[in-house]
Amino acid sequence: FNGYVVVQIMENIGEHFKPFDEVKEQIRPAVVREKKFAVLKAKADDVYKKINGDLNKVLQFAENVQIQQTGNFTPQGNIPNIGRDYAFTNKSLKIDMNKVSEPLKGQRGIYLMRVIERTPFDENFYSTQSSNLRNMLLQEKRSRYVNQWIEKLKETADIVDNRYLFYGQ
């Protein structure tokens, strides 16, 4: 959608900090969330020490927890039962196989995880697809530059409307 917006500046306030009372209600949910995460993290650290690397013991030492398997996921995609969580994905790529990780703060909770399977990088598949990916990226860049060039031409063009010569007045 292309269009125009007409704006009028009513007041220039300049750089400043907003008073605490003004932002208090805006930041309250974030502060409450961080405090809840701090409490959960402390509990998860305690449980992590007690389970001694065995996730099956978690329910003995903690209540109100969920033990779930995510199933297969890719680093770029959503994680089943969790959603998109970059901290979780990053940790899953780095921890040792079949070892329980230390508690990890994610977007929706604190996690203990154990990676049981990791698909190795497929060099053959990458080599066959790399030229396709490169060509696709080059095509996108060409398209973008052509569009920018056309827009620049439109901006600098000296256009005279002579439609009245063909259609009358």
MOMO-V424022 format. One record per residue. PHI is phi as a letter, one per 20 degrees, with the letter a starting at -180 (* if undefined). NEAR is the number of other ideal C-beta (glycine too) atoms within 8 Angstrom. D_FIRST is the distance of its C-alpha to the first C-alpha in Angstrom with 1 decimal. Layout:
((PHI NEAR D_FIRST) (PHI NEAR D_FIRST))
This chain:
((* 2 0.0) (d 2 3.8) (a 4 6.6) (c 3 10.1) (c 4 12.3) (d 4 16.0) (c 4 18.4) (c 4 22.1) (e 5 24.2) (e 3 27.0) (b 4 29.1) (d 4 29.5) (e 4 31.3) (n 4 31.8) (f 2 32.5) (a 5 34.5) (e 3 35.2) (f 6 34.4) (f 6 37.7) (g 6 38.5) (f 5 38.8) (f 6 35.2) (d 9 33.8) (g 8 36.6) (f 5 34.8) (f 5 31.7) (e 8 33.7) (g 8 36.3) (g 6 34.6) (f 7 34.3) (f 8 37.9) (f 8 39.2) (f 8 37.5) (f 8 39.0) (f 8 42.4) (f 8 42.3) (f 10 41.4) (f 8 44.4) (f 8 46.7) (f 10 45.5) (f 11 45.8) (f 8 49.4) (f 10 50.2) (f 12 48.7) (f 10 50.7) (f 9 53.8) (f 13 53.2) (g 11 52.4) (f 7 55.9) (f 8 57.6) (f 13 56.3) (l 6 57.6) (n 5 55.0) (d 7 55.3) (f 9 52.1) (f 5 54.3) (e 10 56.1) (g 12 53.0) (f 9 53.7) (f 5 57.2) (d 9 56.0) (b 10 52.7) (d 4 51.6) (l 3 48.2) (c 7 46.8) (d 3 45.2) (d 6 46.3) (c 5 43.8) (d 4 43.2) (e 9 39.6) (n 6 40.2) (f 5 38.6) (b 10 35.4) (d 5 33.7) (g 6 32.8) (e 3 29.0) (d 7 29.0) (f 7 29.7) (e 12 33.4) (g 7 34.9) (m 7 36.1) (c 10 34.4) (o 7 30.7) (e 7 29.2) (b 11 31.7) (f 6 31.9) (f 10 35.3) (f 14 36.7) (f 11 35.5) (f 8 36.8) (f 12 40.1) (f 9 40.5) (e 7 40.3) (d 5 42.9) (f 9 45.6) (f 5 48.7) (f 8 49.0) (l 6 50.8) (d 8 51.2) (f 10 49.9) (f 11 47.5) (f 6 47.9) (g 12 45.8) (c 12 42.1) (e 7 39.6) (d 11 36.4) (f 7 33.3) (d 6 35.1) (r 5 38.7) (d 12 41.6) (c 10 42.5) (d 15 45.6) (c 11 44.9) (c 9 46.9) (e 10 45.4) (d 5 47.5) (b 6 45.7) (c 6 43.5) (f 4 42.5) (f 4 43.4) (f 4 41.0) (e 7 41.3) (f 6 41.9) (f 6 42.2) (f 7 39.0) (f 9 37.2) (f 7 38.9) (f 8 37.9) (e 8 34.2) (f 8 33.8) (f 7 33.5) (f 8 30.8) (f 8 28.9) (f 8 29.4) (f 8 28.2) (f 8 25.0) (f 8 24.3) (f 8 25.2) (f 8 22.9) (f 8 19.9) (f 8 21.0) (g 8 21.6) (g 8 18.1) (f 8 16.7) (f 8 19.2) (f 8 18.7) (f 8 14.9) (f 8 16.0) (f 8 18.8) (f 8 16.9) (f 8 14.6) (f 8 17.9) (f 8 19.5) (f 7 17.0) (f 6 17.6) (e 5 21.4) (f 6 21.9) (d 3 24.1) (d 4 22.8) (d 4 25.1) (e 5 24.1) (d 6 27.1) (f 6 25.9) (f 8 28.6) (f 5 31.2) (e 6 30.3) (d 5 29.4) (n 4 31.7) (d 2 31.2))
